[in-house]
């Protein structure tokens, strides 16, 4: 079993800032949610909200860079780009994730 790379929080933040900048270079209308550590053992999790009409374009750019960062450094950053029309109530989302985590813990081995 491969162990996770020891990370520099400063370097991790630099990569997160870079991923956010990719979106902001296309549109200033960007909102983000960052979670450190990320989900399922990731070093970080990033959600980016952008106008619906450019969601796919920014998603492609961010995904490409996430893969580059992982292959170059081993930093495991999960990222997803949402259109602004998708709900982004952080408190509700966090509660839902916690409930899913509890449910997943009760259903070990099922997917």
N, CA, C and O atoms as CSV, one atom per row, in Angstrom:
chain,resi,resn,atom,element,x,y,z
A,1,UNK,N,N,0.838,-1.176,0.000
A,1,UNK,CA,C,0.000,0.000,0.000
A,1,UNK,C,C,0.883,1.239,0.000
A,1,UNK,O,O,1.787,1.361,0.827
A,2,UNK,N,N,0.630,2.146,-0.911
A,2,UNK,CA,C,1.419,3.356,-1.051
A,2,UNK,C,C,0.983,4.384,-0.008
A,2,UNK,O,O,-0.211,4.615,0.178
A,3,UNK,N,N,1.951,4.998,0.669
A,3,UNK,CA,C,1.609,6.010,1.663
A,3,UNK,C,C,1.487,7.370,0.996
A,3,UNK,O,O,2.089,7.626,-0.047
A,4,UNK,N,N,0.693,8.240,1.618
A,4,UNK,CA,C,0.491,9.589,1.099
A,4,UNK,C,C,1.768,10.397,1.236
A,4,UNK,O,O,2.500,10.261,2.216
A,5,UNK,N,N,2.028,11.235,0.253
A,5,UNK,CA,C,3.160,12.138,0.262
A,5,UNK,C,C,2.977,13.150,1.394
A,5,UNK,O,O,1.882,13.674,1.596
A,6,UNK,N,N,4.056,13.420,2.128
A,6,UNK,CA,C,4.024,14.485,3.121
A,6,UNK,C,C,3.947,15.801,2.370
A,6,UNK,O,O,4.678,16.025,1.406
A,7,UNK,N,N,3.059,16.660,2.819
A,7,UNK,CA,C,2.827,17.877,2.054
A,7,UNK,C,C,3.207,19.128,2.827
A,7,UNK,O,O,3.217,19.146,4.058
A,8,UNK,N,N,3.515,20.161,2.077
A,8,UNK,CA,C,3.721,21.493,2.620
A,8,UNK,C,C,2.398,22.235,2.483
A,8,UNK,O,O,1.859,22.351,1.382
A,9,UNK,N,N,1.872,22.737,3.599
A,9,UNK,CA,C,0.605,23.470,3.525
A,9,UNK,C,C,0.748,24.713,2.664
A,9,UNK,O,O,-0.193,25.099,1.970
A,10,UNK,N,N,1.904,25.337,2.701
A,10,UNK,CA,C,2.146,26.521,1.874
A,10,UNK,C,C,2.085,26.150,0.386
A,10,UNK,O,O,1.469,26.857,-0.411
A,11,UNK,N,N,2.722,25.048,0.026
A,11,UNK,CA,C,2.710,24.614,-1.375
A,11,UNK,C,C,1.306,24.187,-1.794
A,11,UNK,O,O,0.874,24.483,-2.908
A,12,UNK,N,N,0.599,23.499,-0.914
A,12,UNK,CA,C,-0.768,23.087,-1.208
A,12,UNK,C,C,-1.641,24.318,-1.460
A,12,UNK,O,O,-2.427,24.338,-2.407
A,13,UNK,N,N,-1.503,25.341,-0.616
A,13,UNK,CA,C,-2.281,26.569,-0.800
A,13,UNK,C,C,-1.923,27.238,-2.125
A,13,UNK,O,O,-2.793,27.801,-2.790
A,14,UNK,N,N,-0.656,27.181,-2.507
A,14,UNK,CA,C,-0.226,27.746,-3.794
A,14,UNK,C,C,-0.954,27.054,-4.948
A,14,UNK,O,O,-1.413,27.713,-5.881
A,15,UNK,N,N,-1.055,25.736,-4.882
A,15,UNK,CA,C,-1.752,25.003,-5.941
A,15,UNK,C,C,-3.246,25.309,-5.946
A,15,UNK,O,O,-3.845,25.452,-7.012
A,16,UNK,N,N,-3.847,25.410,-4.773
A,16,UNK,CA,C,-5.270,25.764,-4.707
A,16,UNK,C,C,-5.501,27.156,-5.285
A,16,UNK,O,O,-6.449,27.368,-6.041
A,17,UNK,N,N,-4.634,28.106,-4.930
A,17,UNK,CA,C,-4.742,29.461,-5.482
A,17,UNK,C,C,-4.601,29.446,-7.002
A,17,UNK,O,O,-5.297,30.176,-7.708
A,18,UNK,N,N,-3.699,28.612,-7.492
A,18,UNK,CA,C,-3.491,28.493,-8.937
A,18,UNK,C,C,-4.743,27.954,-9.627
A,18,UNK,O,O,-5.131,28.449,-10.685
A,19,UNK,N,N,-5.369,26.946,-9.036
A,19,UNK,CA,C,-6.586,26.381,-9.627
A,19,UNK,C,C,-7.721,27.405,-9.636
A,19,UNK,O,O,-8.474,27.492,-10.606
A,20,UNK,N,N,-7.842,28.169,-8.572
A,20,UNK,CA,C,-8.867,29.215,-8.517
A,20,UNK,C,C,-8.564,30.295,-9.549
A,20,UNK,O,O,-9.477,30.812,-10.194
A,21,UNK,N,N,-7.285,30.640,-9.709
A,21,UNK,CA,C,-6.887,31.655,-10.690
A,21,UNK,C,C,-7.230,31.225,-12.113
A,21,UNK,O,O,-7.559,32.065,-12.951
A,22,UNK,N,N,-7.157,29.933,-12.392
A,22,UNK,CA,C,-7.536,29.439,-13.724
A,22,UNK,C,C,-8.963,29.857,-14.029
A,22,UNK,O,O,-9.252,30.341,-15.124
A,23,UNK,N,N,-9.853,29.672,-13.067
A,23,UNK,CA,C,-11.253,30.061,-13.262
A,23,UNK,C,C,-11.387,31.576,-13.357
A,23,UNK,O,O,-12.113,32.084,-14.212
A,24,UNK,N,N,-10.692,32.297,-12.488
A,24,UNK,CA,C,-10.805,33.759,-12.468
A,24,UNK,C,C,-10.201,34.409,-13.709
A,24,UNK,O,O,-10.553,35.539,-14.046
A,25,UNK,N,N,-9.299,33.711,-14.388
A,25,UNK,CA,C,-8.762,34.236,-15.648
A,25,UNK,C,C,-9.811,34.212,-16.749
A,25,UNK,O,O,-9.709,34.961,-17.720
A,26,UNK,N,N,-10.813,33.362,-16.607
A,26,UNK,CA,C,-11.892,33.267,-17.591
A,26,UNK,C,C,-13.048,34.185,-17.201
A,26,UNK,O,O,-13.659,34.814,-18.064
A,27,UNK,N,N,-13.348,34.263,-15.909
A,27,UNK,CA,C,-14.454,35.093,-15.425
A,27,UNK,C,C,-14.171,35.556,-13.995
A,27,UNK,O,O,-13.637,34.793,-13.191
A,28,UNK,N,N,-14.525,36.800,-13.678
A,28,UNK,CA,C,-14.361,37.234,-12.291
A,28,UNK,C,C,-15.466,36.688,-11.377
A,28,UNK,O,O,-15.364,36.769,-10.153
A,29,UNK,N,N,-16.511,36.138,-11.976
A,29,UNK,CA,C,-17.667,35.640,-11.230
A,29,UNK,C,C,-17.404,34.213,-10.746
A,29,UNK,O,O,-17.948,33.251,-11.287
A,30,UNK,N,N,-16.557,34.096,-9.713
A,30,UNK,CA,C,-16.135,32.797,-9.197
A,30,UNK,C,C,-16.350,32.764,-7.686
A,30,UNK,O,O,-15.976,33.698,-6.977
A,31,UNK,N,N,-16.947,31.696,-7.208
A,31,UNK,CA,C,-17.046,31.436,-5.771
A,31,UNK,C,C,-16.433,30.069,-5.520
A,31,UNK,O,O,-16.530,29.170,-6.355
A,32,UNK,N,N,-15.801,29.918,-4.365
A,32,UNK,CA,C,-15.121,28.652,-4.083
A,32,UNK,C,C,-15.418,28.156,-2.675
A,32,UNK,O,O,-15.755,28.922,-1.772
A,33,UNK,N,N,-15.282,26.855,-2.528
A,33,UNK,CA,C,-15.312,26.187,-1.231
A,33,UNK,C,C,-14.062,25.311,-1.195
A,33,UNK,O,O,-13.839,24.503,-2.097
A,34,UNK,N,N,-13.254,25.472,-0.157
A,34,UNK,CA,C,-12.027,24.696,-0.016
A,34,UNK,C,C,-12.104,23.904,1.281
A,34,UNK,O,O,-12.499,24.425,2.325
A,35,UNK,N,N,-11.721,22.643,1.195
A,35,UNK,CA,C,-11.690,21.777,2.377
A,35,UNK,C,C,-10.310,21.144,2.467
A,35,UNK,O,O,-9.876,20.456,1.543
A,36,UNK,N,N,-9.617,21.376,3.587
A,36,UNK,CA,C,-8.304,20.779,3.826
A,36,UNK,C,C,-8.368,20.076,5.175
A,36,UNK,O,O,-8.696,20.738,6.160
A,37,UNK,N,N,-8.084,18.804,5.289
A,37,UNK,CA,C,-7.822,17.890,4.180
A,37,UNK,C,C,-9.083,17.646,3.376
A,37,UNK,O,O,-10.192,17.985,3.790
A,38,UNK,N,N,-8.880,17.052,2.226
A,38,UNK,CA,C,-10.000,16.765,1.343
A,38,UNK,C,C,-10.776,15.542,1.793
A,38,UNK,O,O,-10.634,15.073,2.922
A,39,UNK,N,N,-11.592,15.040,0.895
A,39,UNK,CA,C,-12.401,13.862,1.185
A,39,UNK,C,C,-11.655,12.600,0.766
A,39,UNK,O,O,-10.826,12.630,-0.144
A,40,UNK,N,N,-11.952,11.516,1.423
A,40,UNK,CA,C,-11.394,10.198,1.086
A,40,UNK,C,C,-9.873,10.211,0.959
A,40,UNK,O,O,-9.318,9.620,0.032
A,41,UNK,N,N,-9.203,10.886,1.891
A,41,UNK,CA,C,-7.749,10.866,1.921
A,41,UNK,C,C,-7.055,11.865,1.019
A,41,UNK,O,O,-5.825,11.904,0.977
A,42,UNK,N,N,-7.810,12.670,0.298
A,42,UNK,CA,C,-7.181,13.682,-0.554
A,42,UNK,C,C,-6.533,14.755,0.314
A,42,UNK,O,O,-6.948,14.990,1.449
A,43,UNK,N,N,-5.511,15.397,-0.237
A,43,UNK,CA,C,-4.868,16.491,0.481
A,43,UNK,C,C,-5.801,17.695,0.597
A,43,UNK,O,O,-5.783,18.400,1.606
A,44,UNK,N,N,-6.614,17.930,-0.431
A,44,UNK,CA,C,-7.560,19.055,-0.414
A,44,UNK,C,C,-8.708,18.760,-1.365
A,44,UNK,O,O,-8.589,17.953,-2.287
A,45,UNK,N,N,-9.826,19.437,-1.113
A,45,UNK,CA,C,-11.006,19.357,-1.968
A,45,UNK,C,C,-11.402,20.782,-2.315
A,45,UNK,O,O,-11.490,21.637,-1.434
A,46,UNK,N,N,-11.644,21.041,-3.606
A,46,UNK,CA,C,-11.974,22.376,-4.083
A,46,UNK,C,C,-13.237,22.320,-4.920
A,46,UNK,O,O,-13.340,21.530,-5.858
A,47,UNK,N,N,-14.200,23.166,-4.571
A,47,UNK,CA,C,-15.402,23.326,-5.388
A,47,UNK,C,C,-15.390,24.742,-5.936
A,47,UNK,O,O,-15.184,25.705,-5.198
A,48,UNK,N,N,-15.612,24.858,-7.236
A,48,UNK,CA,C,-15.607,26.153,-7.903
A,48,UNK,C,C,-16.965,26.354,-8.553
A,48,UNK,O,O,-17.447,25.492,-9.288
A,49,UNK,N,N,-17.580,27.499,-8.276
A,49,UNK,CA,C,-18.877,27.855,-8.860
A,49,UNK,C,C,-18.665,28.986,-9.851
A,49,UNK,O,O,-18.096,30.022,-9.508
A,50,UNK,N,N,-19.125,28.784,-11.089
A,50,UNK,CA,C,-18.954,29.750,-12.177
A,50,UNK,C,C,-20.268,29.866,-12.947
A,50,UNK,O,O,-21.173,29.058,-12.740
A,51,UNK,N,N,-20.385,30.864,-13.835
A,51,UNK,CA,C,-21.592,30.939,-14.667
A,51,UNK,C,C,-21.799,29.640,-15.452
A,51,UNK,O,O,-20.845,29.027,-15.931
A,52,UNK,N,N,-23.056,29.242,-15.569
A,52,UNK,CA,C,-23.400,27.972,-16.221
A,52,UNK,C,C,-22.788,27.817,-17.609
A,52,UNK,O,O,-22.328,26.735,-17.971
A,53,UNK,N,N,-22.783,28.895,-18.380
A,53,UNK,CA,C,-22.354,28.792,-19.778
A,53,UNK,C,C,-20.860,28.498,-19.944
A,53,UNK,O,O,-20.431,28.121,-21.034
A,54,UNK,N,N,-20.066,28.663,-18.891
A,54,UNK,CA,C,-18.635,28.356,-19.002
A,54,UNK,C,C,-18.198,27.256,-18.030
A,54,UNK,O,O,-17.003,27.023,-17.847
A,55,UNK,N,N,-19.150,26.597,-17.422
A,55,UNK,CA,C,-18.848,25.530,-16.461
A,55,UNK,C,C,-17.968,24.441,-17.085
A,55,UNK,O,O,-16.965,24.042,-16.492
A,56,UNK,N,N,-18.331,23.967,-18.257
A,56,UNK,CA,C,-17.572,22.883,-18.890
A,56,UNK,C,C,-16.165,23.337,-19.273
A,56,UNK,O,O,-15.195,22.607,-19.068
A,57,UNK,N,N,-16.057,24.538,-19.827
A,57,UNK,CA,C,-14.750,25.069,-20.232
A,57,UNK,C,C,-13.801,25.152,-19.033
A,57,UNK,O,O,-12.661,24.691,-19.099
A,58,UNK,N,N,-14.280,25.737,-17.952
A,58,UNK,CA,C,-13.438,25.875,-16.764
A,58,UNK,C,C,-13.179,24.509,-16.134
A,58,UNK,O,O,-12.080,24.250,-15.645
A,59,UNK,N,N,-14.172,23.647,-16.144
A,59,UNK,CA,C,-13.988,22.297,-15.621
A,59,UNK,C,C,-12.869,21.557,-16.328
A,59,UNK,O,O,-12.064,20.880,-15.688
A,60,UNK,N,N,-12.815,21.683,-17.644
A,60,UNK,CA,C,-11.752,21.029,-18.411
A,60,UNK,C,C,-10.377,21.585,-18.043
A,60,UNK,O,O,-9.426,20.826,-17.856
A,61,UNK,N,N,-10.276,22.915,-17.940
A,61,UNK,CA,C,-9.001,23.554,-17.606
A,61,UNK,C,C,-8.528,23.154,-16.210
A,61,UNK,O,O,-7.357,22.829,-16.014
A,62,UNK,N,N,-9.438,23.180,-15.251
A,62,UNK,CA,C,-9.091,22.838,-13.871
A,62,UNK,C,C,-8.712,21.360,-13.770
A,62,UNK,O,O,-7.726,21.018,-13.117
A,63,UNK,N,N,-9.478,20.494,-14.404
A,63,UNK,CA,C,-9.185,19.051,-14.351
A,63,UNK,C,C,-7.811,18.738,-14.924
A,63,UNK,O,O,-7.069,17.924,-14.375
A,64,UNK,N,N,-7.484,19.385,-16.023
A,64,UNK,CA,C,-6.175,19.159,-16.649
A,64,UNK,C,C,-5.050,19.555,-15.693
A,64,UNK,O,O,-4.061,18.836,-15.554
A,65,UNK,N,N,-5.210,20.695,-15.041
A,65,UNK,CA,C,-4.159,21.155,-14.122
A,65,UNK,C,C,-4.091,20.279,-12.871
A,65,UNK,O,O,-3.001,20.019,-12.363
A,66,UNK,N,N,-5.233,19.824,-12.370
A,66,UNK,CA,C,-5.243,18.921,-11.212
A,66,UNK,C,C,-4.439,17.659,-11.526
A,66,UNK,O,O,-3.655,17.195,-10.698
A,67,UNK,N,N,-4.635,17.112,-12.716
A,67,UNK,CA,C,-3.886,15.914,-13.118
A,67,UNK,C,C,-2.396,16.207,-13.230
A,67,UNK,O,O,-1.566,15.394,-12.822
A,68,UNK,N,N,-2.054,17.380,-13.787
A,68,UNK,CA,C,-0.645,17.772,-13.889
A,68,UNK,C,C,-0.008,17.894,-12.503
A,68,UNK,O,O,1.096,17.400,-12.272
A,69,UNK,N,N,-0.710,18.551,-11.591
A,69,UNK,CA,C,-0.187,18.726,-10.232
A,69,UNK,C,C,0.059,17.364,-9.588
A,69,UNK,O,O,1.097,17.147,-8.964
A,70,UNK,N,N,-0.894,16.450,-9.739
A,70,UNK,CA,C,-0.739,15.125,-9.143
A,70,UNK,C,C,0.445,14.380,-9.753
A,70,UNK,O,O,1.247,13.792,-9.029
A,71,UNK,N,N,0.559,14.403,-11.078
A,71,UNK,CA,C,1.644,13.652,-11.718
A,71,UNK,C,C,3.011,14.278,-11.451
A,71,UNK,O,O,4.014,13.567,-11.390
A,72,UNK,N,N,3.060,15.602,-11.292
A,72,UNK,CA,C,4.332,16.287,-11.052
A,72,UNK,C,C,4.765,16.231,-9.590
A,72,UNK,O,O,5.960,16.185,-9.299
A,73,UNK,N,N,3.795,16.236,-8.662
A,73,UNK,CA,C,4.141,16.415,-7.253
A,73,UNK,C,C,3.597,15.344,-6.319
A,73,UNK,O,O,4.119,15.165,-5.219
A,74,UNK,N,N,2.554,14.626,-6.739
A,74,UNK,CA,C,1.902,13.666,-5.859
A,74,UNK,C,C,0.843,14.288,-4.967
A,74,UNK,O,O,0.209,13.581,-4.183
A,75,UNK,N,N,0.636,15.609,-5.069
A,75,UNK,CA,C,-0.412,16.265,-4.287
A,75,UNK,C,C,-1.760,15.843,-4.857
A,75,UNK,O,O,-2.025,16.019,-6.046
A,76,UNK,N,N,-2.602,15.287,-4.004
A,76,UNK,CA,C,-3.905,14.768,-4.421
A,76,UNK,C,C,-4.985,15.796,-4.083
A,76,UNK,O,O,-5.463,15.869,-2.952
A,77,UNK,N,N,-5.355,16.586,-5.089
A,77,UNK,CA,C,-6.364,17.625,-4.920
A,77,UNK,C,C,-7.593,17.227,-5.726
A,77,UNK,O,O,-7.521,17.047,-6.942
A,78,UNK,N,N,-8.705,17.094,-5.042
A,78,UNK,CA,C,-9.966,16.843,-5.732
A,78,UNK,C,C,-10.596,18.175,-6.078
A,78,UNK,O,O,-10.594,19.092,-5.257
A,79,UNK,N,N,-11.131,18.294,-7.271
A,79,UNK,CA,C,-11.759,19.558,-7.674
A,79,UNK,C,C,-12.970,19.270,-8.541
A,79,UNK,O,O,-12.978,18.338,-9.345
A,80,UNK,N,N,-13.991,20.092,-8.360
A,80,UNK,CA,C,-15.186,19.999,-9.189
A,80,UNK,C,C,-15.653,21.415,-9.489
A,80,UNK,O,O,-15.569,22.308,-8.646
A,81,UNK,N,N,-16.144,21.599,-10.703
A,81,UNK,CA,C,-16.664,22.897,-11.121
A,81,UNK,C,C,-18.166,22.762,-11.295
A,81,UNK,O,O,-18.647,21.848,-11.966
A,82,UNK,N,N,-18.903,23.684,-10.683
A,82,UNK,CA,C,-20.363,23.708,-10.761
A,82,UNK,C,C,-20.808,24.975,-11.477
A,82,UNK,O,O,-20.124,25.997,-11.433
A,83,UNK,N,N,-21.950,24.900,-12.130
A,83,UNK,CA,C,-22.590,26.102,-12.644
A,83,UNK,C,C,-23.270,26.830,-11.501
A,83,UNK,O,O,-23.688,26.208,-10.525
A,84,UNK,N,N,-23.384,28.151,-11.618
A,84,UNK,CA,C,-23.996,28.955,-10.550
A,84,UNK,C,C,-25.438,28.567,-10.258
A,84,UNK,O,O,-25.940,28.847,-9.169
A,85,UNK,N,N,-26.118,27.926,-11.212
A,85,UNK,CA,C,-27.512,27.553,-10.968
A,85,UNK,C,C,-27.633,26.372,-10.008
A,85,UNK,O,O,-28.719,26.097,-9.499
A,86,UNK,N,N,-26.517,25.669,-9.757
A,86,UNK,CA,C,-26.539,24.552,-8.821
A,86,UNK,C,C,-26.533,25.094,-7.395
A,86,UNK,O,O,-25.892,26.112,-7.132
A,87,UNK,N,N,-27.227,24.441,-6.474
A,87,UNK,CA,C,-27.271,24.931,-5.091
A,87,UNK,C,C,-25.889,24.912,-4.455
A,87,UNK,O,O,-25.100,23.994,-4.679
A,88,UNK,N,N,-25.609,25.931,-3.665
A,88,UNK,CA,C,-24.297,25.996,-3.038
A,88,UNK,C,C,-24.372,26.440,-1.581
A,88,UNK,O,O,-23.480,27.123,-1.078
A,89,UNK,N,N,-25.437,26.043,-0.923
A,89,UNK,CA,C,-25.582,26.365,0.488
A,89,UNK,C,C,-24.614,25.487,1.270
A,89,UNK,O,O,-24.855,24.294,1.459
A,90,UNK,N,N,-23.528,26.082,1.719
A,90,UNK,CA,C,-22.456,25.329,2.356
A,90,UNK,C,C,-22.923,24.581,3.600
A,90,UNK,O,O,-22.552,23.425,3.801
A,91,UNK,N,N,-23.722,25.220,4.426
A,91,UNK,CA,C,-24.182,24.558,5.653
A,91,UNK,C,C,-25.024,23.330,5.321
A,91,UNK,O,O,-24.839,22.269,5.918
A,92,UNK,N,N,-25.940,23.470,4.376
A,92,UNK,CA,C,-26.781,22.334,3.983
A,92,UNK,C,C,-25.931,21.240,3.354
A,92,UNK,O,O,-26.143,20.054,3.604
A,93,UNK,N,N,-24.964,21.651,2.533
A,93,UNK,CA,C,-24.099,20.672,1.879
A,93,UNK,C,C,-23.256,19.924,2.910
A,93,UNK,O,O,-23.100,18.706,2.825
A,94,UNK,N,N,-22.717,20.652,3.879
A,94,UNK,CA,C,-21.897,20.016,4.905
A,94,UNK,C,C,-22.725,19.028,5.721
A,94,UNK,O,O,-22.263,17.927,6.018
A,95,UNK,N,N,-23.937,19.412,6.083
A,95,UNK,CA,C,-24.812,18.504,6.825
A,95,UNK,C,C,-25.109,17.251,6.018
A,95,UNK,O,O,-25.114,16.145,6.560
A,96,UNK,N,N,-25.357,17.419,4.726
A,96,UNK,CA,C,-25.632,16.269,3.862
A,96,UNK,C,C,-24.419,15.353,3.791
A,96,UNK,O,O,-24.559,14.131,3.834
A,97,UNK,N,N,-23.217,15.943,3.680
A,97,UNK,CA,C,-22.004,15.134,3.618
A,97,UNK,C,C,-21.802,14.365,4.921
A,97,UNK,O,O,-21.416,13.196,4.906
A,98,UNK,N,N,-22.064,15.030,6.048
A,98,UNK,CA,C,-21.918,14.355,7.336
A,98,UNK,C,C,-22.900,13.200,7.457
A,98,UNK,O,O,-22.538,12.128,7.942
A,99,UNK,N,N,-24.142,13.406,7.021
A,99,UNK,CA,C,-25.135,12.336,7.062
A,99,UNK,C,C,-24.721,11.188,6.161
A,99,UNK,O,O,-24.869,10.023,6.532
A,100,UNK,N,N,-24.200,11.506,4.972
A,100,UNK,CA,C,-23.757,10.456,4.055
A,100,UNK,C,C,-22.588,9.697,4.657
A,100,UNK,O,O,-22.488,8.480,4.503
A,101,UNK,N,N,-21.694,10.416,5.348
A,101,UNK,CA,C,-20.560,9.765,5.996
A,101,UNK,C,C,-21.017,8.800,7.065
A,101,UNK,O,O,-20.476,7.703,7.202
A,102,UNK,N,N,-22.013,9.213,7.819
A,102,UNK,CA,C,-22.569,8.343,8.860
A,102,UNK,C,C,-23.218,7.129,8.215
A,102,UNK,O,O,-23.034,6.002,8.673
A,103,UNK,N,N,-23.985,7.363,7.141
A,103,UNK,CA,C,-24.636,6.253,6.444
A,103,UNK,C,C,-23.600,5.326,5.837
A,103,UNK,O,O,-23.733,4.105,5.922
A,104,UNK,N,N,-22.554,5.901,5.218
A,104,UNK,CA,C,-21.527,5.073,4.595
A,104,UNK,C,C,-20.820,4.234,5.656
A,104,UNK,O,O,-20.459,3.084,5.407
A,105,UNK,N,N,-20.624,4.814,6.839
A,105,UNK,CA,C,-19.985,4.076,7.922
A,105,UNK,C,C,-20.825,2.906,8.386
A,105,UNK,O,O,-20.290,1.895,8.841
A,106,UNK,N,N,-22.138,3.036,8.275
A,106,UNK,CA,C,-23.038,1.961,8.687
A,106,UNK,C,C,-23.190,0.895,7.617
A,106,UNK,O,O,-23.682,-0.201,7.887
A,107,UNK,N,N,-22.768,1.218,6.407
A,107,UNK,CA,C,-22.923,0.280,5.296
A,107,UNK,C,C,-21.556,-0.115,4.759
A,107,UNK,O,O,-21.329,-0.064,3.550
A,108,UNK,N,N,-20.665,-0.497,5.620
A,108,UNK,CA,C,-19.304,-0.835,5.223
A,108,UNK,C,C,-19.308,-1.893,4.134
A,108,UNK,O,O,-20.036,-2.884,4.191
A,109,UNK,N,N,-18.462,-1.644,3.137
A,109,UNK,CA,C,-18.309,-2.609,2.060
A,109,UNK,C,C,-19.298,-2.467,0.936
A,109,UNK,O,O,-19.150,-3.149,-0.077
A,110,UNK,N,N,-20.297,-1.622,1.054
A,110,UNK,CA,C,-21.262,-1.468,-0.038
A,110,UNK,C,C,-20.981,-0.201,-0.813
A,110,UNK,O,O,-20.628,0.826,-0.234
A,111,UNK,N,N,-21.136,-0.270,-2.112
A,111,UNK,CA,C,-20.983,0.898,-2.993
A,111,UNK,C,C,-22.018,0.863,-4.054
A,111,UNK,O,O,-22.066,1.756,-4.900
